[in-house]
Amino acid sequence: MDRQDICYLREPSLGADDFSYFSQAVKSAYFNIGCLKKDEPIPQALHSGWLNPSEECVRTGMLIEVLGVMELLGQRL
């Protein structure tokens, strides 16, 4: 896997406004995954029919999800 950059948001995001409610009941983590290809000539909005996401971002997102579930279940790789 290639090295991925981590970018911390300068301002809070309200992308999941119900998240804080649910995170009071269970352990939680919130993250955003970037999905643009570095060589994309004209980046498209997330909900655009022309969006051409990097397939690597899907792999990274699924890995984070699986590792989070395993942590909650007390399992280790």
Helices and strands as residue ranges (DSSP letters): H 19-23, H 55-72
